[in-house]
Amino acid sequence: MSIATQIAPLLPKLRRYARALAGSQGSGDAHVAALLEALVADASLFDTTADPRVEAFRLLTGMWPSVELSGSGEAGQHWEKAAGRKLGAMSPRARQAFLLVAVEDFSLAEAA
């Protein structure tokens, strides 16, 4: 199975995760696009023997180990702004782990 076939169904979840990490959909989408461009340039980055979901999130997370939240300018709802502030108060690694487990339904072992 090709990498594209394995990643395509994961794109909505990768975008959601990237938006939560980056603080805006535009910035999150740019990170997902960078992931896809990196895979086009070097397919060997993707371990085809691993779980495709875990591998795609591992690569995306590894692309920015210290990303800063860019603000929640796009978030219109009160709860979205509050969530953005709370996520922004977390360290980048803690935010990544929290989102992987709480939002993306990874086990603790997968998130590690």
N, C-alpha and C positions, 0 to 999 in steps of 0.2 A: 504494500500500500504506500502511495506517495506521501511525502510530508504535507503537501497541500491538502490532500484528502483527509489527513489526520487532523490538521489544524483548522480547516474551514468551519467545522461545526463548533469549534471552541471560540471563534472570534467574538461573538456577543459577550461571553463571559470574560474573555481577556480585556475587552473594551471596558466592561463594568469595573473590573479590578483596577485597570490602569486609571480610570477616571477617579476612583476612590483614592488611589495613591497620589495622583498628581494634583487633584483638587479641581480639575476642569475637564470637560469632555475633549476639548481641543488638544490640550496637552497630553491627555491619556491616549487619544487616537494617534498622536505623533509618535508616542513610544511604541504602540502596537505596530505602526507602519515601519518604524526603525527595526523592530524585531523581524518583520517579514522581509525587509530589505537585506538584513544580515543573513537570513536563511537562504535567500536567493543567491547571495554572494558566496556563501559557504554552507552548503547543506550538511556538512559533517558536524556542525554545531548541535544538530538535533540527533539525540540518541534514539534511533528507531527501535531499539530493543526495550526501551522504557515505556511506561504508561504515557501515552501521548498528552493527556491532560496535565499530568505532573511535569512532564518535560517542557511543555509550552509555557507553563507558569514559572518553572524554574528559570528558563531563559529570559522571560520578560522581567522577572524580579531581579535577576542578576545584572540586567542592563543598567539599573540605577540603584545601587545599594544605599545611596543617601539622598534620594530625591526629596525635595522640599515641597510641601503643599503650596500650590500657587494661588490659593485663595478660592473662595466659592462664589465668584462673581456670577456664574451661570445659575447657581442654586436659587430658585425663587421662593421655595417654601421655607417656612420658619424652621421646621425640623431638619431640612437639608443643611441650612446654615449652621444650626446647632451641632449637627453631626460633623460637619466640616471643621468647626472649631475644636471639637473634642478629638478628632483624628489628628488635627494639626498639633495638638499638645503632646501627642505621643512621639517617641523617637521613631525614625524611619523604619528600623528593623522591627520594632514592636508593632508598628502600624501594619507592616507587611504580614507578619505572623497572624495578627488579629484578623485581618481581612481574609487571609487564606482559610483560616479555621471557621470564623463566624459567618462569613458571607459566601465563600466559594466551597464550603463543605469539605475541606481537606481534613484528614486525620492529623493528629499532632506529629506523627512520624512523617507523613507526606509534607507537611509544612516545614519541618526541620530540614 
